[in-house]
């Protein structure tokens, strides 16, 4: 979010897009139920502000993907480390109504964290909070926007589809006044008891766990998707704004109280039961188009 709270931006790089209907179809058609992740890549950009937001998530095949140790390019967009900053160059077309998102975003971590958390009993799914405390600089030409704010960087990796091992989860990240970041992760698993993570990250690189506050219900979305969070005071959590509302997913700004401090959190709710339904899979291509194969300008696996 921008420092004045007027603008927000989420960028996700997918290698083997977990929400791709094309990737799911390729796995179903494979005798072993396995498909090539590099054939289903995307850089998802969601921009929020006054009026209608902008959303882009075009899937591309492996001929349009290039990976190196410190960079990845998917079609015309890329992410790369330059010294101590993650530089993201965006050049995407929105869906379902075409418009352009183009510009450069720089994320400056306060500290890099190396600890990885497993989300399931078998250790197939992993979450790595790389830079929970970070500064972000946004310079966009389309639309014309420039702002600064506090940000966050993490990574998820897995060996099986999410819907195979999880029922749903709620996740949130809140920036605290002293520069720390609080993260809550509530995961409902198919093969084990629920997982509750409550972690606080400081700008110097320290991590401390704290007792997960009381579970608090939030209003359902217009798709009747359940949302929940945790907070110190009953009734103190409220949805300030719903940024994304899909049949299986919601991204919201939530005002709550954590570690004795009133704060605003970036929050997401994900239902893998909803995602795995036939009707939901049928709707996905309208927001997640797949680019037609063209002449390759990059090579995969470098």
N, C-alpha and C positions, 0 to 999 in steps of 0.2 A: 504494500500500500504506500501511496505517496505520503509525505510528511503532513500535508494538509487534509488527508483523508478523502480527497476528491477522486483519486484514480487508483486503480489496482491492475495488476498484471500477474498472470500465471503462465509459465512456460514448462512444458514437459517433453522430454525427448524419449521416444519409444523405439526400442529395438526388440522386435517381436511384440507388436502392440497388443496389450492384454485385453483391450476392448474392441479389437478389430473383428467385424463379422467375416472378413475375407480370410483372416488367420484362422478363425474358428472353423470355417468351411474347409480350408486346406487340411486341418487336423482331422476332421471327420472323414475326409476322402482318403487319408493316408492309412495303409494297412496297419501301421504301428501306432497311429494316432499322434504322429509327430510331424511337424512342418518346419521349414527353414525360417528362423526368426528374421534374418536379414532381408527376406523377401517381403516383410511386413513392418516397415519403419515409418515413423512420422515425427514431426515436431509440432506439437499442439500449442497454440497461442490463444489465450483468452484475455481480452482487454476490457476493463470496466471503467466507467466514468459517467458523466452526465448523459442522459438519453440512452439510446440503444448501444449495448456493448458490441464487441466484435469477436468472432470465434473462427479459428482456422485449425483444421486437422486433416490434411491431405496425406493419405498413405502412399508410399512409394516402394518400388521393388529394389532388389539388391544392386541393379545397374546404376541406381541413382544414390547409392550410399558409399561413403568413404570413411573409414575409421583408421585413426592412428592413436598412438599412446596418449596424446593430450588433446585430441580433437575428434569431432564427428561432423560430417556433412550429410544432410538428407535433402536431396533436391537443391533448391536455391538457398536454404537456411543452414546455419552451422552453429556449433558450440566449440569453443577452444579455450584452453588455459593460456593466458599471457602473463608470465611471472606469477603474481599472487592474485590475479583477477580472472574470473570466468567471463569471457566475452561471447555474447550471443548475437549473431547477425540474423535478422528475421526478414524474410521476403515471402509472404504467404498470401493466398487468396481465401477469403472467408466463405463459409457455407452456412445455410443454403442460399443466401443472397450474396452474390459476389461483390467484394470490395477488397481493398489492399491493406495489409499490415506490413509495414516496412520500416526498418530502423535498427538501432544497436542498443543492447542492454549490457551493462557491466555490473557484475556482482563481486563485491570485495569482502571476503570472509574476515571476520575478526579473529577467528581461529579455526583450524581444521581438526575434525574429530575422526578417529580411526576405529571406534568401536562399532560393531555390527550387532543387531538384535535379531534373533530368529522369532518368527511370528507363529510358527506351528510346531507341534511336538517332534515331527520328523526332520525338521531343519531344512525343508525344501524352499521356504520363503524367508527372505532376509530384508531388513530395513537398516539403512545406513544414514544417520543424520550427519551429513558431511560438514555443513556450515550453518548451524542453527542461528547464529548471530552474524549478521552480514549487513552491509550497506549496498544499496542498489542505485544505479544511475540509468535513467531511461531517456533515450534520444530517438524519437520517431519522426520520420518524414511523412508517413501516411498511416494514420492521420498525424497532423502536425502537433506533437506533444513533447514536452521535456519536463522531467521532474526527478526528485530524489526521495528516497525513503529507506526504511528498514526492510530487510528481506531474509530469505531462508533458502537453504539448498539441501536436498536429501536425495537418496537413491533407493529404489526397490528392485530386488532381483528374485527370480523364482524358477523352479524346475517343472512346475505344472501349472495349468490354468488356475486362476484365482478361484473360480467357481467350484473347482474340484475339492478345495480344502477349507473354504470359508463360507459362512452364511451372510455376514454383514460386518461392517465396522463403522465406527465414528472416530474421527481424528481431528485434532485442533492444535494450532500453534499460536501462542500469544506473546507479544513483546512486552516485557515489564519495564518499569520506569528506570531501573538501575542498569539497563543494558542486557539483562538476562532474558532468556527465552524459555517459556514453559510449554511442554508438549504433552498432550494426552492422547493415548491410543487405546481404544476399546475394541477388541476383536472377538467376534463370535465364530468359533471354529467347529468344523463338522466332526472331528475325531477327538476332541479334548475339551476341557473346561475353558471358559472365556479367559482371555488374556487382557489384563489391565496394566498399562504402563503410564506412569506419571513421572516425568523427568524434567529437570531444570538444567539448562546449559548456560554457562557464564562466558563472557567475551574472552577470558583468558584461556579457555579450553577445558574448564572443569565440568564434570557431570555429576549431578546428585539426584537420587530418587527421593520422592516425597510421597506421603500417603495419598492415594487417590481420593479426592473429595467425593462427596455424595453425588450419586447419579441423578441427573436432572433431565426431565423430558422437555423437548422443544416442540413447537407446533409442527404438524406435518406439512409437507409441501402441497402445491396444487395437484401433484400427481399422487397424493396420499402416501408419500414416502415418509417413514418414521425418521425422526432426528432426535439425537440426545447428546448431552455433554455432561461435564462434571463441574461443580462449583462449590465454594465454601458456604454459601448461604442458600437455603431453600427459596425458590422463587426469584432468585437474583439474576438468573440467566434469561436473556431474551434475544431473539433474532433481530438484529438491527437492519439487515438487508440480505435478501436472497440473491446471490450473484448468478448461479446456474441452477436450473431446475429441469431435470430429465427424469424419465420413468424409473431409472435405477440409481441415480446419482444426484446429489445436491451439494453446492458450494455456497457458504453463507458467511456473513460477518455476524459474530455473536458477542454481545456484551455480557460479561460474567465477572466473577470474583475468584481469583486464584492467589494462593499464598498471601491472603490478606489484602490484596490489591485489586481495585477495579480496573479492568482491562478489556480490550476488544480483541477477539481471536478470529483468525481465519479458520473456518470449520468445514469439514466435509463428512457426508454420510453416503455410504455405498451399500447397496443391496445386491449381493451376487445371486440371490434367488430370483429377483426381478430380471437381472441381466441375462440369466440363462433361459428365459422364456422365449418361445418362438416369435411372439408378437414384438417383443423388444428387439430381438435380433433383426427383424424385418425393418424396423424403423432406423437403425443405426446408419445405413449408408447415406441418408439425407444430411447428416451432420459430419460424416466421416467418409468423404469420397475417396476413391482410389485413382491415382493418376494413370493415364494410359502409358504403356511402355514407349519410350522414345530412344533416341540415340544416347548412349552413355557418355557422360563427360567425366565420370569418376569411376574408380574401380573399387569393388568391395574387398574387405579383408586386408587392406594394406596396413 
